[in-house]
Amino acid sequence: MRRTSVLLSTAVALAFFTVVACSVTLARRPASPLAELPSGKVQLLSAGPLAFGPDGVLFVGDSIGGAIVAIDTQDTKPASSAKINVDGVDAKIAALVGVTPDQIVINDVKVNPISKNVYLSASRGRGPDAMPLIVRVDASGKITPLSLDNAKHESVSLVDAPNANPSARQNPRMQTITDMNYVNGNVIVAGLSNEEWASALRSIPFPFKGATAGATLQIWHSSHGRYETESPVRTFVPYTISGQQYILAAYTCTPLVKIPVSQLTPGAKVKGVEIADLGAGNQPLDMVPYKKDGHDYILIANSSFGVVKLKADNLEGYPAIESPTVTDVAGVPYDKISSLQGVRFLARLDDSDALVVTAKPGAGPVYAPGPPAGPVNIQTIALP
């Protein structure tokens, strides 16, 4: 009887300590960063570049407001894949908000990696009084405005945003944020700053606690035959080269530059290394890295010569371009994808498919075409 009592006491003690140990383990398990986001009305003066982070959080670049806003989309139902094809998405958005299609300007497009739903940032109207919009498109083609009235969200102001200059050829304030990506717990933000080297890459930890001045960039621009510090990165992707994390950044007229993420410390002056020249008189629009048949590629949409497929195997093997290019194209080789016409935005859908958004080019010159003109169509394609 005594032996039974001892065994029972031992079993109870073990169960107690197991429960305590499990409780400690659960208590130490990191909560989702969305748990810290307060609810309320999302304040946006503009809706530009987009990026997705963990658990369906959507980052929105607000150049006019000089801020990044993180929004909990609550869009976390997993989907392995989806085929999304919608013609005239600009007209459909216009009908939802009660304006004509020419008053809708699509600013960026991203795919939620969890749900595979498509998110578009847009402007309702044109000019300084345009209202920001964010809409979601699901696999059936249904378009739903993302409610900003009472959403869990958080914002961070950019301390180095440039001042507005409406009389400039391109207002620097409107280029405060030109592209964004979420990389290893940080939001990497490209654009212009108010520093001497105006081109900036900012690395902002999420959840947001504040932002410091970003690193500023100098590159050799082979098409122009000079060093430049005032042209912003137009589009970029994070990329691992020889085990080191880089930013692969494309600029107008069209150098492709690698920048070590480790150097993106507050206030640093960083010199990017040009590894390819895709051609002058052109603006890069979007980039999608992928693997196919055992090889690495980067799909790049451009304003003047369409979509190219960059051969990204062994990027470490290409030397820096440090002199004017004679042939206007140099460095990493690529193929033109002539079957893809009028592509204004690219987004990765899954391992085998990409989303392309096609439209007529904007009214500006080919190196700075501005917002695309309608009709705007969404199409799913196989990665070439």
N, C-alpha and C positions, 0 to 999 in steps of 0.2 A: 504493500500500500504506500509505504514511504517512497519506494523507488518510483512508483507511478506519479506521485505528487511532485517529485523532483523533476521528472521528465516533462510533466505538464508545465511546471514553472519555467523550465528552460525554453520550451516551445513558445510560451507566451512572451518571454523576454526577447527571443529571436524575432518574433513577429513584430514586436514593438520597435526594435532597432531597425528592422527592415523598412517599416513605415516611415520612421524618422529619416533614415537615409534617403528614401525615395523623395520625401518632402524637401530635403535639402537640395537634392539633385534638381528637382523641378523648380525650386526657388532660384537656383543659379542659372537655369536655362534662359538664354537671352530672349526677351520679348521681341515681337515684331516692331520695327521702327514706327509702324503706323499707329501703335498703341499710344504714342506720345503726341499725336497730332490733335490739336483742339478743333472743335466744330465751329462753324460760322460762315458768313458770307465771304466768298473768295473775291478779293479785290484785284482786278486785272485792268490795266490800261491798254494792253495789247497782248495778243496771243501769237507767238512766233514759233521758234524751234521747240520740238518735243523730244522727250526721252523717257523710257520706262526704267523703273528701279524694282526693288523687291516687293513681292506681295501685291502687285498691281498698282503701285504708286506711279503716278504720271507727273513728270516734271515739265513745267511750262515756262518758256523764256518770255519775259515781258520787257522788251527793250525800252519802250517809252517809260515804263515805271522803274527801269533799272533794277530788276529783281528776278529771282527764280522762285516759282511757286510749286510746291509738292502737293498733289491732290490724291486722296484715297478714292480710287474709282470704284472700289468694292466689286471689281470685275475679276473674280478669281476662280471661276469654274473652269477646270482644265479642259482643253481641247487639243487633240494631237495634231490636227490639221484642218484646213478649211480652204475652199475655193471661193474667192469673193470677186464678183464681176458686177460693176454698177456703171452704167452709162449716164452721163449728165448729172453727176453727183452735185455739182454746183447749183444746178437748177432745182434739184430736190431740196437742198439746204435752203435755198432762197424761198421756196414755197413754205417751208416750216416756219421761217421767221418773218414772212410777209414783205419781201423785197423782190426786185427783179434780179435775174441771174447775174447781170453785169455789176451788181452791187455786192457780190460775194467774191472775196479774194482768198484762195487757199494758200496758207503759209507753210504748212508742214504736214507730213503724214508719217505715222508710226503704227506698228502692230504690237498689241499686247502679247508678250510671249507666252502667257498662261492661257488666255481665252481665245487667242487668235483673232479677236475683234480689232477693227481698224479705227484709229483715232485721227481726226483731222483738226488742226487749228486753222482758224479763218478770221476774216474781218467782215463785219456787216457794214457795208459802206466803204468809201475810199477817202483818204485824207486824214487829217489829225483827229477828226471827230468820229472815226470808224469805231464800232463796238466789237470787242473780242468775242469769239465763239469757239467752243470745242464740241465736236460731235463724234458719236460712235456709230460705226457701221458693222453690222453682224453678218454672218455667213449667208443669211437670207436676203441681204441687201437693205434691211431695215435701218433707217437713220434715226438716231435719238440724240437730242442735245444733252450734253453733260450738265446736270444742274450744278450751278455755282452758288445757289442761295443759302444752303446750309450743308456744307460738305466738310469732312475732316481734312484739314489742310494746314500748311505752314509755309511761310515765305522767308526769304533772306534777301536783303538789299546788297547790291554790289557797290562797294565803297569807291571803286575806280571807274564808274560809268562816265563816259564823255558827255559834255554839254551838247545841247541841241544847236544845230546851225542849219536852219531851213534853206539858206541861200547857197549852201555848198552843193557841189555836183551830186554827192550822196551824203545825206544828213548823217553825221557820225552817231548821233543818238539812236537812230534806227538800226545801226549795226553794232550796238552794244553786245548783242547775243546773236551770233550767226549759226551756231550749231552746238549740240550738247550730247553727252553720253554719260551713262552711269558706269563707273569703273571701280570695282573693289571698295565699295563703301563711300565713294566720292562722286560728286557730280562735276564732270569736267566741262567747262564752259569756254567756248571760243568766241572772239569778237574784238571790239575796239575798247580801249581804255583811255583815261585822261593822262597817261604817262608819256614820257618823251618817246619811248618805243611804244607806239600806240597799239600794235597788234598784241593781243593778250590771250593766254590760256590760264583759266582760274580752276583750282582744285578745291571744292567745297565739301567737307564731310557732311553726311546725312545720317541721322536727323540734324537739321540745321541748328547751329548755336551762334552763327555769325559768319561773316566772310571777311577775309583780309584782301589786300591788293594782290592781284594775280601775278604770275610770271609774265614777262613781256618777251617778244620774239624778234630775232633778226634772221633773215634767210638770204641766201644768194638766189636771185631770180635770173635764171639763165636766158630766158627770152628777152628780158629787158637789159641784161648785161650789167647788173648792179646789185648791191646789197639793199634790202628793203626792210623797214620796220613799221610802216604805216598801213600796209595792206592786211586786212584780217584773213584768218583762215575761213574758207567758205564752207568746207565740209571735211569731216575727219572720222576715223575709226580707231579704236584701240587695237593694237596688234602686237603679238609676241614675236620677237626676232632674236634667235640664239639665246632663248631663255630669259630675255629682258623685255619688260613691258615698254612699248613705245606708243606714241600717237602718230598715225600716218595722216598727214594733213595736206589738203589740196587747196591751192590759191588760184586767183584769177590769172589767166594767161600762161600756162597752167602748170607750175611746178608742183611735184609731189615730194613732200618733205617728211623725214622721220625726226621725232622729238622724244627724248627719253622722259618717261613719266617721273622718274626719280628726281629730275631737275626742276619740276614744277613746284618750287617752293615760293612762299610769298615774297614778292618784290625782286625775284631773281631775273637776270637778263640771260636769256637762253638763245643759243645759236642753233637753229635747225639745220639738218643736212639734206640737201636736195639729192634725190636718187633717181628722179625721172622728170622729163619735160614732155608734157602731153600736147603742147602746141599753143601758139599765141592766138589772140583774138577770140578768147573762149572763157567761159566761166563754169567750173565744176558745180554740180547741183546736188548730188547724193552719191554715197558709196555703200556697197554691201560686200563684206568678205564672205567667202564660202569655200568648201572643199568639194571636189568632184573627181571621180576616177583616180583617187590617190594624189591629186595635185591641189595646190592652193591658188585661189584666184580672188581678185577684187573687181566687182562690177562698178563702173563709174559712169554716171549720167552727166552729160555736158550740154551746154547751151548751143554750141555751134556745130559740133560734129557728132552728136548723138551719144550712144552708149558704147563704152569700150570694156574689154575683158582683160584686165592686167594680169600677167603671169607672175604670181607672187611666191613661187618656190624660191628658196635661197635668197631672200632679199638682202641678207648680210653680205652677199657676194658682189653687190653692185657698188662701185666706188662713188664717192661724193662728186657731184657736178659742181665745178668751181670756176668755170669760164663760160663765155657766151656760146650757146649752141649754134652750130653752123647749119644743121639740117632742120632746126625747129622742133625736132623730136629726138630724145636721147634717153639713155638709162634703161630702166626696166621695160621690157617689151610688152606690147599689148596687141589685141585684135579688135577691130571694129565690128560691132554686132549690127549689121545693116538692117536686120529684120525688125529692130526696135526703133520706132520713129516717134518723135514728139514727147519723149519721156521727161517729165519735170521732177518727179520724185521716185525714189526707190525705197523699198523696205523688205527686210528678210521675213518670210512667212514661216518657213521651216527648213529642214536640211536640204530639201530638193526644189522648193518653190520660192519665188519672190513676188512681191506686189509692185506693180508699176502704175503710176498715175500719169496719164497723158493729157496734153492740152496744147493749144497754140502758145508760142512764146509771148512774153510780155512785149510792151511797146518800146523798151529801151534797146541800146546797142547789144550785139551778141555777147560782149564781155560783161554786161550788166543788164540783162533783159528785164529785170523786175518781175512782179507777180505774173503767173501764167494767165492767159485768156481762155475763156470757155469755148466749147463745152469741155468739162473736165471729166475724164473717165477713169475708173479703177479696173484693173485687170490682173488676174493671177497668171504667172508664166512659170515654166520650168526653168530653173537656173541653167544658163547655156554652157 
